[in-house]
């Protein structure tokens, strides 16, 4: 990832409504959300949300697909991963102890949930 791409993605996320739209779409992966449903969840007018989604789309953080009369938006997790890796790639400067807490936090928040066994 180039600096310009990272700046575009970070700038797209640097606004409260766009950040919340992105986070909401992450929670609705892999199905995505129709634009109208997303607008209702965020309590944002559809035309306002449309402008925000256009900015996220230009930054390649979300994609859209027409389904009948609806446009369904999904997060581009590969692009987001590239942005995160761009930010973290040189974080440790050869000293893994600097980045280990970040990596451990990411691993713990993304770990699969265990099924509870019933007690007989």
Backbone bond lengths (Angstrom), bond angles and torsions (degrees), N, CA, C in turn:
res aa  C-N    CA-C-N  psi(-1)  N-CA   C-N-CA  omega(-1)  CA-C   N-CA-C  phi
1 X - - - 1.448 - - 1.523 108.39 -
2 X 1.299 115.28 138.17 1.458 122.20 178.87 1.529 110.02 -89.62
3 X 1.326 116.32 159.36 1.459 121.05 178.52 1.527 112.10 -54.59
4 X 1.336 117.01 -44.26 1.465 121.00 -177.22 1.528 111.70 -61.32
5 X 1.324 117.41 -40.24 1.464 121.17 178.41 1.525 110.79 -65.20
6 X 1.329 115.73 -42.02 1.467 119.88 179.64 1.521 110.70 -65.04
7 X 1.320 117.10 -42.16 1.464 121.14 179.39 1.528 110.00 -63.13
8 X 1.320 117.76 -42.30 1.459 121.68 178.78 1.531 110.77 -60.82
9 X 1.331 116.97 -45.33 1.464 121.24 179.99 1.522 111.04 -66.16
10 X 1.311 117.02 -45.22 1.463 119.85 -179.06 1.526 111.39 -66.65
11 X 1.322 116.81 -37.77 1.468 120.38 177.04 1.529 110.58 -64.70
12 X 1.317 116.69 -38.01 1.463 120.31 178.86 1.525 110.94 -63.32
13 X 1.313 117.42 -34.44 1.464 121.75 -178.97 1.527 112.67 -85.91
14 X 1.331 117.08 -8.74 1.463 121.96 -174.17 1.529 112.22 -86.99
15 X 1.318 116.05 41.24 1.466 121.67 177.89 1.524 105.88 -147.27
16 X 1.318 118.77 133.02 1.467 121.19 -171.38 1.531 115.57 -54.96
17 X 1.316 118.60 -45.75 1.464 120.02 -177.80 1.521 110.83 -67.40
18 X 1.332 117.14 -42.48 1.468 119.72 179.30 1.524 110.84 -65.98
19 X 1.311 117.59 -40.52 1.459 120.46 178.74 1.532 109.97 -62.55
20 X 1.318 116.94 -44.04 1.465 119.53 -179.70 1.529 111.14 -68.35
21 X 1.327 117.26 -36.39 1.472 120.07 176.06 1.522 109.82 -62.41
22 X 1.318 117.22 -44.77 1.458 121.51 179.36 1.525 110.20 -61.42
23 X 1.316 117.54 -47.70 1.461 121.08 -178.92 1.528 111.72 -64.15
24 X 1.311 116.55 -37.16 1.465 120.43 177.83 1.521 110.26 -66.14
25 X 1.321 116.62 -41.96 1.464 119.67 178.04 1.527 111.38 -65.03
26 X 1.320 117.56 -35.21 1.468 120.49 176.26 1.526 109.40 -60.71
27 X 1.321 116.91 -42.85 1.468 120.74 179.97 1.527 112.27 -65.90
28 X 1.313 117.63 -20.82 1.463 121.42 -178.39 1.525 112.97 -104.67
29 X 1.321 116.68 18.26 1.463 119.86 174.94 1.516 108.52 -74.51
30 X 1.296 120.64 146.54 1.464 128.17 3.99 1.523 113.72 -93.82
31 X 1.332 118.06 -0.42 1.463 119.84 -173.89 1.518 114.04 -75.81
32 X 1.318 117.32 -28.72 1.454 120.47 -176.13 1.516 111.05 76.72
33 X 1.319 115.29 -174.99 1.466 121.27 -179.08 1.518 109.52 -139.02
34 X 1.313 115.36 143.39 1.463 119.71 172.08 1.527 107.92 -67.76
35 X 1.316 115.77 147.92 1.469 121.06 -176.82 1.531 111.11 -56.27
36 X 1.313 117.77 -42.10 1.461 120.40 179.80 1.520 112.73 -64.11
37 X 1.325 116.32 -39.95 1.467 120.06 178.21 1.523 110.61 -65.71
38 X 1.319 116.28 -40.46 1.460 120.48 178.85 1.531 109.92 -64.55
39 X 1.312 117.30 -42.59 1.471 121.13 178.40 1.529 110.67 -60.27
40 X 1.333 116.93 -42.36 1.474 120.19 178.83 1.529 111.07 -65.03
41 X 1.340 116.55 -44.03 1.470 119.57 179.84 1.527 111.65 -61.10
42 X 1.315 116.24 -39.27 1.468 120.79 -177.63 1.522 112.69 -87.44
43 X 1.342 116.04 -7.36 1.460 121.70 -177.35 1.528 111.21 54.96
44 X 1.342 113.71 50.58 1.464 122.43 -178.99 1.525 107.32 -125.83
45 X 1.334 118.14 139.41 1.465 119.13 175.98 1.534 110.43 -57.88
46 X 1.326 116.11 144.45 1.468 120.19 -175.83 1.520 112.54 -60.04
47 X 1.336 118.46 -38.96 1.462 119.05 -179.31 1.526 111.69 -67.83
48 X 1.332 116.74 -34.59 1.474 120.85 176.26 1.525 109.78 -66.74
49 X 1.327 116.15 -46.00 1.460 119.84 179.40 1.516 110.72 -62.19
50 X 1.316 116.98 -38.59 1.462 120.88 179.33 1.524 110.97 -57.59
51 X 1.320 117.25 -42.15 1.462 121.03 178.16 1.531 110.81 -64.34
52 X 1.324 116.58 -40.99 1.464 120.31 179.05 1.533 111.17 -66.69
53 X 1.322 116.36 -41.32 1.469 119.59 179.19 1.522 111.32 -66.13
54 X 1.324 117.04 -32.60 1.472 120.14 176.64 1.531 110.55 -63.13
55 X 1.319 116.79 -39.61 1.471 120.75 178.36 1.524 110.31 -66.77
56 X 1.326 117.49 -43.69 1.469 121.00 177.69 1.534 110.49 -64.54
57 X 1.313 117.02 -35.10 1.472 120.76 178.15 1.524 111.26 -67.91
58 X 1.336 116.77 -43.67 1.473 119.73 178.11 1.527 111.38 -60.99
59 X 1.323 115.76 -31.24 1.465 120.38 177.91 1.531 111.15 -83.05
60 X 1.322 116.86 1.51 1.468 124.68 178.59 1.534 112.64 63.71
61 X 1.326 117.15 24.24 1.464 121.11 178.74 1.518 111.96 -88.88
62 X 1.331 117.00 -22.04 1.462 121.14 175.69 1.522 108.78 -134.85
63 X 1.314 114.15 156.08 1.463 120.16 174.73 1.519 107.53 -129.63
64 X 1.318 115.39 162.02 1.464 119.46 -179.02 1.519 109.42 -132.25
65 X 1.323 113.20 154.86 1.460 120.61 179.68 1.523 107.72 -147.44
66 X 1.320 115.16 131.38 1.467 119.16 179.39 1.522 109.81 -78.51
67 X 1.327 115.56 130.93 1.460 123.77 173.92 1.520 106.44 -126.41
68 X 1.319 116.33 102.18 1.449 121.50 -178.35 1.531 109.24 57.91
69 X 1.332 117.59 -115.77 1.461 120.36 -179.16 1.521 113.22 -95.18
70 X 1.307 117.73 -0.99 1.465 121.65 -177.17 1.516 111.03 -108.09
71 X 1.325 115.22 153.34 1.458 121.46 169.96 1.517 106.41 -110.56
72 X 1.326 115.24 119.80 1.460 121.22 -178.39 1.531 108.25 -98.54
73 X 1.325 115.18 129.96 1.466 121.78 179.62 1.517 109.75 -105.49
74 X 1.319 114.35 141.53 1.468 121.92 177.04 1.524 108.62 -134.57
75 X 1.303 114.59 152.53 1.463 121.05 176.11 1.519 109.07 -78.00
76 X 1.313 115.83 140.68 1.456 121.61 173.27 1.534 106.31 -92.22
77 X 1.323 115.85 88.61 1.467 120.47 -175.69 1.530 112.10 -65.32
78 X 1.321 117.94 -29.43 1.466 119.81 177.40 1.524 110.65 -64.03
79 X 1.317 116.66 -42.86 1.475 120.29 178.88 1.523 110.27 -66.43
80 X 1.329 116.80 -42.04 1.463 119.75 178.56 1.528 110.72 -62.83
81 X 1.335 116.10 -41.11 1.464 119.81 177.09 1.528 110.29 -59.61
82 X 1.334 116.42 -41.85 1.469 119.79 179.39 1.523 111.67 -62.60
83 X 1.337 116.72 -38.49 1.473 120.17 177.92 1.524 109.86 -65.65
84 X 1.330 116.71 -46.55 1.466 120.30 179.99 1.527 110.77 -61.50
85 X 1.322 116.50 -43.67 1.464 119.55 178.80 1.518 111.42 -65.53
86 X 1.319 117.25 -37.37 1.460 121.38 176.69 1.527 109.73 -57.85
87 X 1.332 116.38 -43.38 1.461 120.47 -179.11 1.524 112.32 -69.98
88 X 1.320 117.15 -33.95 1.462 121.00 -173.30 1.526 114.46 -98.55
89 X 1.308 117.03 -12.60 1.454 120.78 -171.79 1.529 113.08 -50.78
90 X 1.301 117.42 -44.73 1.461 120.42 -176.37 1.522 112.81 -107.91
91 X 1.324 116.16 22.31 1.467 118.32 -171.94 1.522 112.70 -68.12
92 X 1.302 118.06 -29.29 1.462 117.23 -172.95 1.525 113.02 -93.70
93 X 1.313 118.73 -16.70 1.465 120.40 178.38 1.513 112.35 52.45
94 X 1.332 116.88 39.39 1.460 120.23 -179.55 1.520 113.56 83.27
95 X 1.330 117.02 4.61 1.463 121.43 179.80 1.523 108.24 -121.49
96 X 1.336 117.69 89.70 1.462 121.18 -175.46 1.523 114.25 -58.12
97 X 1.311 118.64 -24.84 1.465 119.88 -179.27 1.536 111.80 -63.24
98 X 1.320 116.71 -20.83 1.464 120.42 178.14 1.532 110.48 -72.02
99 X 1.331 117.35 -40.64 1.467 121.30 -176.73 1.526 113.61 -92.69
100 X 1.298 118.37 -18.56 1.465 119.95 -176.59 1.526 113.43 -53.03
101 X 1.332 120.20 -42.76 1.471 118.44 178.60 1.532 112.60 -60.46
102 X 1.323 117.47 -37.02 1.468 120.81 178.65 1.519 109.77 -66.10
103 X 1.319 116.86 -46.63 1.461 121.43 -179.04 1.521 110.34 -63.38
104 X 1.321 117.55 -43.07 1.464 120.70 179.68 1.532 111.25 -63.33
105 X 1.321 116.79 -39.58 1.459 120.25 178.43 1.526 110.66 -64.17
106 X 1.317 116.72 -43.28 1.461 120.22 178.25 1.523 111.11 -63.58
107 X 1.312 116.80 -40.90 1.459 119.68 -179.86 1.524 110.83 -65.20
108 X 1.326 117.45 -40.68 1.460 119.54 -177.46 1.525 112.06 -71.43
109 X 1.331 117.83 -34.05 1.472 118.75 -178.95 1.521 111.21 -77.05
110 X 1.310 117.34 -19.95 1.465 120.84 -177.58 1.521 112.94 -106.63
111 X 1.311 117.06 4.13 1.466 120.02 -178.56 1.524 109.72 -68.02
112 X 1.346 116.38 142.41 1.467 118.37 177.62 1.519 110.36 -63.42
113 X 1.314 115.07 144.52 1.460 119.83 179.83 1.524 109.23 -77.07
114 X 1.309 114.31 137.89 1.466 119.68 178.56 1.509 110.37 -79.46
115 X 1.315 114.73 144.74 1.462 119.81 173.40 1.519 107.92 -82.33
116 X 1.323 114.33 133.27 1.458 117.93 178.17 1.526 109.67 -78.63
117 X 1.310 114.46 134.04 1.460 118.42 176.90 1.511 108.92 -83.70
118 X 1.312 114.71 140.91 1.468 118.04 177.65 1.522 108.43 -77.95
119 X 1.299 113.56 144.65 1.466 119.28 179.40 1.518 108.32 -93.96
120 X 1.299 115.86 127.02 1.469 119.37 -178.19 1.493 112.52 -98.91
